[in-house]
């Protein structure tokens, strides 16, 4: 076995683990219910960065930035969120998933949408969220279960085990062959 063969085997194993890692993170997002617009779910990507001079590889997992903030215990807002971004976010929410409509307490969003229109319901919902953020600039998550760090740590364990299964016997064999060639 030469360097190229070992590198190719390692690259194949890392690429396989990276594909599985993307599915692993997406599964955690779906299981946690963070799929309101599926933007976070679809944003998960895995990229293998190879170091061609040696036998080094890195796996980079990229996803929408706000996933990390969803897990923080305490979020503080110094200003209200960007209104255009909030309106864009609100336009993607199906009316049936809007929990309330400001000024129409006791009525479902679908019922109110029949009266004033879906766009008006979304706009009222976004405006009420913006008003609440101005009034209460700190959000404290009561849920002790954190998704990002828990998922990352679990995947690191899976990554270590899978790579050891695939390459655990090949690397010592390669090292011993290389040492035998030198002496």
N, CA and C atoms as an extended XYZ file, in Angstrom:
549
Properties=species:S:1:pos:R:3:atomname:S:1:resname:S:1:resid:I:1 pbc="F F F"
N         0.851       -1.173        0.000 N   UNK     1
C         0.000        0.000        0.000 CA  UNK     1
C         0.898        1.239        0.000 C   UNK     1
N         0.577        2.205       -0.856 N   UNK     2
C         1.367        3.433       -0.909 CA  UNK     2
C         0.538        4.609       -0.379 C   UNK     2
N         1.171        5.771       -0.370 N   UNK     3
C         0.507        6.966        0.162 CA  UNK     3
C        -0.788        7.281       -0.567 C   UNK     3
N        -0.777        7.168       -1.885 N   UNK     4
C        -1.968        7.505       -2.676 CA  UNK     4
C        -3.129        6.572       -2.345 C   UNK     4
N        -2.852        5.286       -2.212 N   UNK     5
C        -3.919        4.333       -1.884 CA  UNK     5
C        -4.519        4.643       -0.512 C   UNK     5
N        -3.658        4.907        0.465 N   UNK     6
C        -4.166        5.232        1.800 CA  UNK     6
C        -4.950        6.540        1.780 C   UNK     6
N        -4.433        7.521        1.052 N   UNK     7
C        -5.135        8.798        0.952 CA  UNK     7
C        -6.498        8.616        0.292 C   UNK     7
N        -6.562        7.828       -0.775 N   UNK     8
C        -7.833        7.590       -1.465 CA  UNK     8
C        -8.836        6.879       -0.558 C   UNK     8
N        -8.364        5.886        0.197 N   UNK     9
C        -9.242        5.173        1.131 CA  UNK     9
C        -9.761        6.117        2.206 C   UNK     9
N        -8.858        6.927        2.722 N   UNK    10
C        -9.244        7.883        3.765 CA  UNK    10
C       -10.233        8.902        3.212 C   UNK    10
N        -9.967        9.400        2.022 N   UNK    11
C       -10.867       10.387        1.406 CA  UNK    11
C       -12.255        9.798        1.188 C   UNK    11
N       -12.324        8.547        0.758 N   UNK    12
C       -13.623        7.901        0.549 CA  UNK    12
C       -14.366        7.742        1.883 C   UNK    12
N       -13.656        7.346        2.923 N   UNK    13
C       -14.280        7.173        4.238 CA  UNK    13
C       -14.771        8.505        4.791 C   UNK    13
N       -13.964        9.535        4.652 N   UNK    14
C       -14.352       10.857        5.155 CA  UNK    14
C       -15.526       11.417        4.352 C   UNK    14
N       -15.534       11.220        3.045 N   UNK    15
C       -16.656       11.689        2.218 CA  UNK    15
C       -17.953       10.988        2.617 C   UNK    15
N       -17.877        9.696        2.886 N   UNK    16
C       -19.060        8.940        3.319 CA  UNK    16
C       -19.571        9.438        4.667 C   UNK    16
N       -18.656        9.658        5.596 N   UNK    17
C       -19.045       10.150        6.918 CA  UNK    17
C       -19.619       11.562        6.813 C   UNK    17
N       -19.093       12.377        5.916 N   UNK    18
C       -19.599       13.736        5.733 CA  UNK    18
C       -21.029       13.711        5.205 C   UNK    18
N       -21.300       12.869        4.217 N   UNK    19
C       -22.678       12.742        3.695 CA  UNK    19
C       -23.626       12.298        4.813 C   UNK    19
N       -23.179       11.327        5.595 N   UNK    20
C       -24.015       10.865        6.705 CA  UNK    20
C       -24.179       11.949        7.761 C   UNK    20
N       -23.141       12.783        7.936 N   UNK    21
C       -23.215       13.875        8.904 CA  UNK    21
C       -24.268       14.898        8.538 C   UNK    21
N       -24.363       15.209        7.260 N   UNK    22
C       -25.401       16.147        6.812 CA  UNK    22
C       -26.779       15.571        7.148 C   UNK    22
N       -26.975       14.302        6.861 N   UNK    23
C       -28.256       13.658        7.188 CA  UNK    23
C       -28.487       13.639        8.692 C   UNK    23
N       -27.426       13.460        9.456 N   UNK    24
C       -27.509       13.419       10.918 CA  UNK    24
C       -27.985       14.770       11.465 C   UNK    24
N       -27.367       15.857       10.990 N   UNK    25
C       -27.761       17.194       11.438 CA  UNK    25
C       -29.174       17.533       10.966 C   UNK    25
N       -29.513       17.166        9.737 N   UNK    26
C       -30.864       17.422        9.242 CA  UNK    26
C       -31.898       16.641       10.052 C   UNK    26
N       -31.560       15.417       10.419 N   UNK    27
C       -32.464       14.621       11.240 CA  UNK    27
C       -32.689       15.260       12.599 C   UNK    27
N       -31.637       15.821       13.180 N   UNK    28
C       -31.770       16.497       14.476 CA  UNK    28
C       -32.657       17.733       14.354 C   UNK    28
N       -32.515       18.461       13.248 N   UNK    29
C       -33.345       19.649       13.035 CA  UNK    29
C       -34.805       19.242       12.883 C   UNK    29
N       -35.052       18.216       12.084 N   UNK    30
C       -36.432       17.766       11.878 CA  UNK    30
C       -37.032       17.229       13.179 C   UNK    30
N       -36.256       16.465       13.926 N   UNK    31
C       -36.742       15.877       15.186 CA  UNK    31
C       -37.087       16.963       16.211 C   UNK    31
N       -36.330       18.064       16.198 N   UNK    32
C       -36.566       19.130       17.168 CA  UNK    32
C       -37.732       20.033       16.769 C   UNK    32
N       -38.200       19.922       15.532 N   UNK    33
C       -39.325       20.735       15.088 CA  UNK    33
C       -38.927       22.099       14.563 C   UNK    33
N       -37.666       22.312       14.242 N   UNK    34
C       -37.198       23.605       13.742 CA  UNK    34
C       -37.333       23.682       12.221 C   UNK    34
N       -38.472       23.289       11.690 N   UNK    35
C       -38.635       23.236       10.233 CA  UNK    35
C       -39.804       24.086        9.769 C   UNK    35
N       -39.983       25.249       10.401 N   UNK    36
C       -41.100       26.112       10.043 CA  UNK    36
C       -41.077       26.449        8.554 C   UNK    36
N       -39.932       26.883        8.047 N   UNK    37
C       -39.820       27.214        6.626 CA  UNK    37
C       -38.869       26.268        5.898 C   UNK    37
N       -38.256       25.350        6.591 N   UNK    38
C       -37.265       24.403        6.088 CA  UNK    38
C       -36.005       25.090        5.577 C   UNK    38
N       -35.826       26.374        5.852 N   UNK    39
C       -34.609       27.076        5.446 CA  UNK    39
C       -33.404       26.509        6.190 C   UNK    39
N       -33.527       26.330        7.500 N   UNK    40
C       -32.425       25.783        8.294 CA  UNK    40
C       -32.111       24.361        7.843 C   UNK    40
N       -33.140       23.556        7.638 N   UNK    41
C       -32.964       22.160        7.213 CA  UNK    41
C       -32.211       22.083        5.879 C   UNK    41
N       -32.603       22.905        4.927 N   UNK    42
C       -31.972       22.877        3.600 CA  UNK    42
C       -30.609       23.556        3.562 C   UNK    42
N       -30.280       24.324        4.605 N   UNK    43
C       -29.011       25.046        4.601 CA  UNK    43
C       -27.828       24.200        5.081 C   UNK    43
N       -28.067       23.015        5.612 N   UNK    44
C       -26.977       22.183        6.133 CA  UNK    44
C       -26.163       21.615        4.969 C   UNK    44
N       -24.858       21.860        5.002 N   UNK    45
C       -23.945       21.362        3.971 CA  UNK    45
C       -22.696       20.811        4.645 C   UNK    45
N       -22.106       19.819        4.046 N   UNK    46
C       -20.845       19.280        4.531 CA  UNK    46
C       -19.805       19.350        3.430 C   UNK    46
N       -18.635       19.866        3.754 N   UNK    47
C       -17.554       20.020        2.776 CA  UNK    47
C       -16.290       19.424        3.361 C   UNK    47
N       -15.598       18.613        2.577 N   UNK    48
C       -14.330       18.033        2.995 CA  UNK    48
C       -13.207       18.887        2.422 C   UNK    48
N       -12.338       19.361        3.293 N   UNK    49
C       -11.179       20.141        2.880 CA  UNK    49
C        -9.975       19.215        2.989 C   UNK    49
N        -9.334       18.959        1.856 N   UNK    50
C        -8.222       18.014        1.823 CA  UNK    50
C        -6.885       18.746        1.795 C   UNK    50
N        -5.956       18.210        2.544 N   UNK    51
C        -4.590       18.714        2.514 CA  UNK    51
C        -3.814       17.735        1.665 C   UNK    51
N        -3.444       18.138        0.472 N   UNK    52
C        -2.838       17.200       -0.478 CA  UNK    52
C        -1.391       16.857       -0.140 C   UNK    52
N        -0.688       17.703        0.598 N   UNK    53
C         0.715       17.430        0.904 CA  UNK    53
C         0.864       16.280        1.907 C   UNK    53
N        -0.083       16.154        2.793 N   UNK    54
C        -0.001       15.110        3.815 CA  UNK    54
C        -1.285       14.329        3.878 C   UNK    54
N        -1.507       13.715        4.994 N   UNK    55
C        -2.718       12.914        5.163 CA  UNK    55
C        -3.672       13.645        6.100 C   UNK    55
N        -3.955       14.892        5.809 N   UNK    56
C        -4.832       15.674        6.657 CA  UNK    56
C        -6.115       16.029        5.937 C   UNK    56
N        -7.232       15.953        6.661 N   UNK    57
C        -8.523       16.330        6.094 CA  UNK    57
C        -9.349       17.009        7.176 C   UNK    57
N       -10.164       17.925        6.742 N   UNK    58
C       -11.089       18.599        7.646 CA  UNK    58
C       -12.485       18.485        7.062 C   UNK    58
N       -13.457       18.386        7.954 N   UNK    59
C       -14.855       18.399        7.526 CA  UNK    59
C       -15.462       19.692        8.049 C   UNK    59
N       -16.036       20.478        7.148 N   UNK    60
C       -16.711       21.712        7.530 CA  UNK    60
C       -18.203       21.508        7.313 C   UNK    60
N       -18.978       21.702        8.368 N   UNK    61
C       -20.421       21.680        8.243 CA  UNK    61
C       -20.911       23.117        8.325 C   UNK    61
N       -21.649       23.528        7.320 N   UNK    62
C       -22.182       24.879        7.268 CA  UNK    62
C       -23.701       24.800        7.329 C   UNK    62
N       -24.285       25.809        7.971 N   UNK    63
C       -25.738       25.902        8.069 CA  UNK    63
C       -26.082       27.341        8.382 C   UNK    63
N       -27.364       27.655        8.323 N   UNK    64
C       -27.805       29.023        8.590 CA  UNK    64
C       -27.355       29.432        9.997 C   UNK    64
N       -26.867       30.657       10.119 N   UNK    65
C       -26.271       31.115       11.368 CA  UNK    65
C       -27.209       31.059       12.556 C   UNK    65
N       -28.486       31.204       12.324 N   UNK    66
C       -29.374       31.330       13.465 CA  UNK    66
C       -29.587       30.035       14.233 C   UNK    66
N       -29.132       28.886       13.719 N   UNK    67
C       -29.294       27.637       14.459 CA  UNK    67
C       -28.573       27.725       15.796 C   UNK    67
N       -27.382       28.263       15.799 N   UNK    68
C       -26.614       28.371       17.041 CA  UNK    68
C       -27.339       29.270       18.035 C   UNK    68
N       -27.980       30.328       17.546 N   UNK    69
C       -28.671       31.250       18.449 CA  UNK    69
C       -29.949       30.652       19.020 C   UNK    69
N       -30.544       29.714       18.326 N   UNK    70
C       -31.735       29.067       18.853 CA  UNK    70
C       -31.415       28.284       20.118 C   UNK    70
N       -30.170       27.864       20.265 N   UNK    71
C       -29.763       27.066       21.411 CA  UNK    71
C       -29.272       27.886       22.598 C   UNK    71
N       -29.076       29.157       22.426 N   UNK    72
C       -28.530       29.949       23.518 CA  UNK    72
C       -29.557       30.109       24.631 C   UNK    72
N       -29.083       30.093       25.856 N   UNK    73
C       -29.969       30.208       27.015 CA  UNK    73
C       -30.604       31.593       27.074 C   UNK    73
N       -29.819       32.618       26.770 N   UNK    74
C       -30.303       33.985       26.914 CA  UNK    74
C       -29.938       34.786       25.662 C   UNK    74
N       -30.929       35.371       25.037 N   UNK    75
C       -30.711       36.222       23.868 CA  UNK    75
C       -31.091       37.652       24.232 C   UNK    75
N       -30.221       38.579       23.952 N   UNK    76
C       -30.522       39.979       24.225 CA  UNK    76
C       -30.491       40.749       22.918 C   UNK    76
N       -31.529       41.540       22.704 N   UNK    77
C       -31.637       42.343       21.499 CA  UNK    77
C       -31.410       43.798       21.873 C   UNK    77
N       -30.429       44.428       21.265 N   UNK    78
C       -30.189       45.839       21.543 CA  UNK    78
C       -31.139       46.713       20.723 C   UNK    78
N       -31.546       46.223       19.570 N   UNK    79
C       -32.490       46.942       18.723 CA  UNK    79
C       -33.501       45.940       18.190 C   UNK    79
N       -34.535       46.453       17.598 N   UNK    80
C       -35.528       45.574       16.986 CA  UNK    80
C       -34.919       44.909       15.757 C   UNK    80
N       -35.368       43.713       15.424 N   UNK    81
C       -34.848       43.054       14.221 CA  UNK    81
C       -35.160       43.859       12.963 C   UNK    81
N       -34.435       43.586       11.916 N   UNK    82
C       -34.621       44.242       10.629 CA  UNK    82
C       -36.043       43.984       10.128 C   UNK    82
N       -36.774       45.057        9.876 N   UNK    83
C       -38.183       44.950        9.502 CA  UNK    83
C       -38.348       44.209        8.175 C   UNK    83
N       -37.496       44.506        7.188 N   UNK    84
C       -37.612       43.836        5.889 CA  UNK    84
C       -37.361       42.330        6.031 C   UNK    84
N       -36.356       41.976        6.828 N   UNK    85
C       -36.067       40.558        7.040 CA  UNK    85
C       -37.217       39.872        7.764 C   UNK    85
N       -37.816       40.567        8.724 N   UNK    86
C       -38.952       39.989        9.447 CA  UNK    86
C       -40.160       39.819        8.520 C   UNK    86
N       -40.374       40.791        7.631 N   UNK    87
C       -41.493       40.678        6.690 CA  UNK    87
C       -41.263       39.514        5.720 C   UNK    87
N       -40.021       39.349        5.283 N   UNK    88
C       -39.702       38.221        4.409 CA  UNK    88
C       -39.937       36.900        5.146 C   UNK    88
N       -39.500       36.842        6.397 N   UNK    89
C       -39.724       35.651        7.217 CA  UNK    89
C       -41.221       35.387        7.372 C   UNK    89
N       -41.985       36.442        7.640 N   UNK    90
C       -43.427       36.296        7.818 CA  UNK    90
C       -44.143       35.857        6.557 C   UNK    90
N       -43.625       36.244        5.400 N   UNK    91
C       -44.280       35.871        4.139 CA  UNK    91
C       -44.158       34.379        3.847 C   UNK    91
N       -43.203       33.721        4.488 N   UNK    92
C       -42.999       32.289        4.248 CA  UNK    92
C       -43.819       31.411        5.191 C   UNK    92
N       -44.412       32.003        6.201 N   UNK    93
C       -45.168       31.211        7.181 CA  UNK    93
C       -46.561       30.923        6.647 C   UNK    93
N       -46.945       29.647        6.614 N   UNK    94
C       -48.321       29.337        6.224 CA  UNK    94
C       -49.293       29.906        7.269 C   UNK    94
N       -50.419       30.423        6.825 N   UNK    95
C       -51.378       31.064        7.732 CA  UNK    95
C       -51.858       30.090        8.806 C   UNK    95
N       -51.996       28.837        8.459 N   UNK    96
C       -52.506       27.863        9.444 CA  UNK    96
C       -51.528       27.651       10.607 C   UNK    96
N       -50.252       28.066       10.434 N   UNK    97
C       -49.263       27.904       11.497 CA  UNK    97
C       -49.089       29.158       12.345 C   UNK    97
N       -49.774       30.224       12.018 N   UNK    98
C       -49.677       31.451       12.817 CA  UNK    98
C       -50.505       31.261       14.082 C   UNK    98
N       -49.878       31.429       15.257 N   UNK    99
C       -50.565       31.108       16.505 CA  UNK    99
C       -51.635       32.113       16.921 C   UNK    99
N       -51.489       33.383       16.574 N   UNK   100
C       -52.486       34.374       16.937 CA  UNK   100
C       -52.433       35.534       15.960 C   UNK   100
N       -53.495       36.327       15.962 N   UNK   101
C       -53.541       37.530       15.139 CA  UNK   101
C       -53.911       38.677       16.061 C   UNK   101
N       -53.064       39.689       16.092 N   UNK   102
C       -53.286       40.837       16.965 CA  UNK   102
C       -54.622       41.514       16.625 C   UNK   102
N       -55.429       41.752       17.645 N   UNK   103
C       -56.726       42.398       17.462 CA  UNK   103
C       -57.863       41.423       17.217 C   UNK   103
N       -57.574       40.138       17.083 N   UNK   104
C       -58.596       39.127       16.822 CA  UNK   104
C       -58.436       37.969       17.805 C   UNK   104
N       -58.367       38.280       19.086 N   UNK   105
C       -58.188       37.238       20.082 CA  UNK   105
C       -59.371       36.264       20.058 C   UNK   105
N       -59.066       35.002       20.247 N   UNK   106
C       -60.110       33.983       20.279 CA  UNK   106
C       -60.502       33.451       18.909 C   UNK   106
N       -59.882       33.939       17.849 N   UNK   107
C       -60.190       33.464       16.508 CA  UNK   107
C       -58.932       32.876       15.880 C   UNK   107
N       -59.105       31.852       15.090 N   UNK   108
C       -57.944       31.251       14.429 CA  UNK   108
C       -57.469       32.158       13.299 C   UNK   108
N       -56.202       32.001       12.947 N   UNK   109
C       -55.632       32.819       11.873 CA  UNK   109
C       -56.335       32.548       10.549 C   UNK   109
N       -56.754       31.318       10.325 N   UNK   110
C       -57.453       30.996        9.072 CA  UNK   110
C       -58.784       31.735        8.979 C   UNK   110
N       -59.504       31.828       10.095 N   UNK   111
C       -60.782       32.540       10.117 CA  UNK   111
C       -60.576       34.025        9.847 C   UNK   111
N       -59.551       34.582       10.488 N   UNK   112
C       -59.260       36.002       10.303 CA  UNK   112
C       -58.791       36.261        8.871 C   UNK   112
N       -58.015       35.321        8.300 N   UNK   113
C       -57.529       35.480        6.928 CA  UNK   113
C       -58.687       35.558        5.940 C   UNK   113
N       -59.757       34.845        6.227 N   UNK   114
C       -60.925       34.907        5.343 CA  UNK   114
C       -61.547       36.301        5.370 C   UNK   114
N       -61.404       37.003        6.507 N   UNK   115
C       -61.981       38.349        6.636 CA  UNK   115
C       -61.073       39.440        6.053 C   UNK   115
N       -59.775       39.389        6.418 N   UNK   116
C       -58.899       40.501        6.050 CA  UNK   116
C       -57.799       40.130        5.052 C   UNK   116
N       -57.660       38.858        4.732 N   UNK   117
C       -56.657       38.422        3.767 CA  UNK   117
C       -55.411       37.852        4.442 C   UNK   117
N       -54.755       36.923        3.749 N   UNK   118
C       -53.592       36.245        4.312 CA  UNK   118
C       -52.417       37.189        4.521 C   UNK   118
N       -52.190       38.104        3.587 N   UNK   119
C       -51.069       39.036        3.733 CA  UNK   119
C       -51.258       39.936        4.945 C   UNK   119
N       -52.464       40.368        5.179 N   UNK   120
C       -52.735       41.222        6.337 CA  UNK   120
C       -52.538       40.453        7.646 C   UNK   120
N       -52.901       39.174        7.655 N   UNK   121
C       -52.701       38.347        8.852 CA  UNK   121
C       -51.208       38.207        9.130 C   UNK   121
N       -50.441       37.922        8.100 N   UNK   122
C       -48.985       37.786        8.269 CA  UNK   122
C       -48.365       39.105        8.752 C   UNK   122
N       -48.808       40.211        8.166 N   UNK   123
C       -48.269       41.515        8.558 CA  UNK   123
C       -48.600       41.830       10.017 C   UNK   123
N       -49.820       41.541       10.449 N   UNK   124
C       -50.195       41.760       11.849 CA  UNK   124
C       -49.364       40.888       12.788 C   UNK   124
N       -49.133       39.655       12.377 N   UNK   125
C       -48.334       38.749       13.202 CA  UNK   125
C       -46.897       39.258       13.333 C   UNK   125
N       -46.280       39.633       12.223 N   UNK   126
C       -44.905       40.131       12.244 CA  UNK   126
C       -44.822       41.422       13.054 C   UNK   126
N       -45.784       42.314       12.886 N   UNK   127
C       -45.775       43.560       13.655 CA  UNK   127
C       -45.909       43.304       15.147 C   UNK   127
N       -46.704       42.322       15.520 N   UNK   128
C       -46.836       42.011       16.948 CA  UNK   128
C       -45.546       41.413       17.500 C   UNK   128
N       -44.845       40.602       16.695 N   UNK   129
C       -43.556       40.058       17.131 CA  UNK   129
C       -42.544       41.194       17.283 C   UNK   129
N       -42.511       42.119       16.326 N   UNK   130
C       -41.595       43.266       16.411 CA  UNK   130
C       -41.906       44.141       17.626 C   UNK   130
N       -43.185       44.383       17.890 N   UNK   131
C       -43.564       45.192       19.054 CA  UNK   131
C       -43.151       44.506       20.345 C   UNK   131
N       -43.307       43.205       20.397 N   UNK   132
C       -42.911       42.461       21.596 CA  UNK   132
C       -41.400       42.521       21.790 C   UNK   132
N       -40.627       42.448       20.720 N   UNK   133
C       -39.165       42.523       20.817 CA  UNK   133
C       -38.718       43.892       21.329 C   UNK   133
N       -39.439       44.949       20.957 N   UNK   134
C       -39.098       46.279       21.466 CA  UNK   134
C       -39.427       46.370       22.949 C   UNK   134
N       -40.538       45.766       23.338 N   UNK   135
C       -40.998       45.826       24.727 CA  UNK   135
C       -40.151       44.934       25.630 C   UNK   135
N       -39.849       43.736       25.179 N   UNK   136
C       -39.084       42.766       25.963 CA  UNK   136
C       -37.845       42.394       25.154 C   UNK   136
N       -36.714       43.098       25.351 N   UNK   137
C       -35.543       42.864       24.511 CA  UNK   137
C       -34.703       41.652       24.893 C   UNK   137
N       -35.139       40.871       25.858 N   UNK   138
C       -34.380       39.696       26.277 CA  UNK   138
C       -35.277       38.477       26.220 C   UNK   138
N       -34.753       37.407       25.649 N   UNK   139
C       -35.483       36.151       25.600 CA  UNK   139
C       -34.678       35.128       26.395 C   UNK   139
N       -35.330       34.473       27.336 N   UNK   140
C       -34.671       33.421       28.101 CA  UNK   140
C       -35.355       32.114       27.744 C   UNK   140
N       -34.579       31.179       27.238 N   UNK   141
C       -35.136       29.876       26.900 CA  UNK   141
C       -35.222       29.024       28.159 C   UNK   141
N       -36.388       28.531       28.456 N   UNK   142
C       -36.560       27.689       29.637 CA  UNK   142
C       -36.182       26.243       29.360 C   UNK   142
N       -36.173       25.875       28.109 N   UNK   143
C       -35.865       24.498       27.741 CA  UNK   143
C       -34.385       24.225       27.989 C   UNK   143
N       -34.092       23.240       28.794 N   UNK   144
C       -32.701       22.924       29.124 CA  UNK   144
C       -32.031       22.096       28.032 C   UNK   144
N       -32.796       21.532       27.138 N   UNK   145
C       -32.230       20.698       26.085 CA  UNK   145
C       -31.680       21.579       24.971 C   UNK   145
N       -30.418       21.463       24.722 N   UNK   146
C       -29.796       22.211       23.656 CA  UNK   146
C       -29.574       21.264       22.488 C   UNK   146
N       -29.848       21.730       21.295 N   UNK   147
C       -29.781       20.858       20.130 CA  UNK   147
C       -28.420       20.898       19.451 C   UNK   147
N       -27.874       22.074       19.225 N   UNK   148
C       -26.652       22.200       18.426 CA  UNK   148
C       -25.473       21.481       19.080 C   UNK   148
N       -25.129       21.843       20.308 N   UNK   149
C       -23.971       21.237       20.964 CA  UNK   149
C       -24.170       19.743       21.177 C   UNK   149
N       -25.379       19.369       21.538 N   UNK   150
C       -25.680       17.950       21.744 CA  UNK   150
C       -25.504       17.173       20.437 C   UNK   150
N       -26.017       17.701       19.357 N   UNK   151
C       -25.901       17.041       18.052 CA  UNK   151
C       -24.448       16.999       17.600 C   UNK   151
N       -23.737       18.103       17.782 N   UNK   152
C       -22.336       18.160       17.369 CA  UNK   152
C       -21.502       17.140       18.150 C   UNK   152
N       -21.688       17.063       19.462 N   UNK   153
C       -20.919       16.117       20.277 CA  UNK   153
C       -21.258       14.679       19.907 C   UNK   153
N       -22.539       14.404       19.695 N   UNK   154
C       -22.940       13.040       19.306 CA  UNK   154
C       -22.350       12.674       17.954 C   UNK   154
N       -22.356       13.612       17.018 N   UNK   155
C       -21.793       13.311       15.711 CA  UNK   155
C       -20.289       13.109       15.788 C   UNK   155
N       -19.603       13.877       16.613 N   UNK   156
C       -18.152       13.691       16.760 CA  UNK   156
C       -17.841       12.279       17.262 C   UNK   156
N       -18.665       11.765       18.163 N   UNK   157
C       -18.480       10.393       18.632 CA  UNK   157
C       -18.713        9.397       17.500 C   UNK   157
N       -19.772        9.612       16.730 N   UNK   158
C       -20.059        8.739       15.590 CA  UNK   158
C       -18.923        8.817       14.577 C   UNK   158
N       -18.432       10.011       14.305 N   UNK   159
C       -17.334       10.212       13.362 CA  UNK   159
C       -16.096        9.436       13.804 C   UNK   159
N       -15.740        9.574       15.060 N   UNK   160
C       -14.559        8.888       15.580 CA  UNK   160
C       -14.707        7.372       15.454 C   UNK   160
N       -15.841        6.841       15.837 N   UNK   161
C       -16.072        5.388       15.782 CA  UNK   161
C       -16.045        4.885       14.345 C   UNK   161
N       -16.731        5.589       13.443 N   UNK   162
C       -16.798        5.136       12.043 CA  UNK   162
C       -15.436        5.172       11.366 C   UNK   162
N       -14.668        6.240       11.615 N   UNK   163
C       -13.341        6.312       11.006 CA  UNK   163
C       -12.403        5.258       11.587 C   UNK   163
N       -12.535        4.984       12.868 N   UNK   164
C       -11.710        3.928       13.465 CA  UNK   164
C       -12.077        2.562       12.886 C   UNK   164
N       -13.357        2.328       12.641 N   UNK   165
C       -13.780        1.063       12.034 CA  UNK   165
C       -13.213        0.922       10.624 C   UNK   165
N       -13.273        2.014        9.860 N   UNK   166
C       -12.852        1.944        8.457 CA  UNK   166
C       -11.336        1.991        8.283 C   UNK   166
N       -10.654        2.768        9.129 N   UNK   167
C        -9.228        2.990        8.912 CA  UNK   167
C        -8.339        2.483       10.052 C   UNK   167
N        -8.931        1.985       11.102 N   UNK   168
C        -8.168        1.575       12.280 CA  UNK   168
C        -7.133        0.500       12.010 C   UNK   168
N        -7.395       -0.383       11.074 N   UNK   169
C        -6.446       -1.455       10.758 CA  UNK   169
C        -5.513       -1.063        9.620 C   UNK   169
N        -5.973       -0.178        8.755 N   UNK   170
C        -5.189        0.171        7.571 CA  UNK   170
C        -4.010        1.089        7.902 C   UNK   170
N        -4.213        2.055        8.777 N   UNK   171
C        -3.147        3.022        9.068 CA  UNK   171
C        -1.962        2.369        9.775 C   UNK   171
N        -2.164        1.557       10.841 N   UNK   172
C        -0.988        0.893       11.432 CA  UNK   172
C        -0.268       -0.030       10.436 C   UNK   172
N        -1.014       -0.697        9.566 N   UNK   173
C        -0.409       -1.549        8.551 CA  UNK   173
C         0.447       -0.712        7.597 C   UNK   173
N        -0.083        0.427        7.181 N   UNK   174
C         0.658        1.331        6.305 CA  UNK   174
C         1.939        1.821        6.981 C   UNK   174
N         1.836        2.209        8.260 N   UNK   175
C         3.010        2.704        8.983 CA  UNK   175
C         4.068        1.612        9.096 C   UNK   175
N         3.641        0.389        9.424 N   UNK   176
C         4.609       -0.699        9.548 CA  UNK   176
C         5.268       -1.026        8.192 C   UNK   176
N         4.501       -0.958        7.107 N   UNK   177
C         5.085       -1.182        5.765 CA  UNK   177
C         6.100       -0.094        5.438 C   UNK   177
N         5.789        1.140        5.768 N   UNK   178
C         6.705        2.248        5.485 CA  UNK   178
C         7.985        2.131        6.313 C   UNK   178
N         7.835        1.699        7.547 N   UNK   179
C         9.026        1.518        8.391 CA  UNK   179
C         9.887        0.365        7.872 C   UNK   179
N         9.239       -0.698        7.399 N   UNK   180
C         9.987       -1.842        6.879 CA  UNK   180
C        10.757       -1.454        5.607 C   UNK   180
N        10.174       -0.555        4.810 N   UNK   181
C        10.844       -0.112        3.598 CA  UNK   181
C        12.086        0.733        3.910 C   UNK   181
N        12.052        1.423        5.030 N   UNK   182
C        13.179        2.289        5.380 CA  UNK   182
C        14.362        1.508        5.937 C   UNK   182
N        14.107        0.358        6.536 N   UNK   183
C        15.190       -0.398        7.169 CA  UNK   183
C        15.521       -1.634        6.453 C   UNK   183
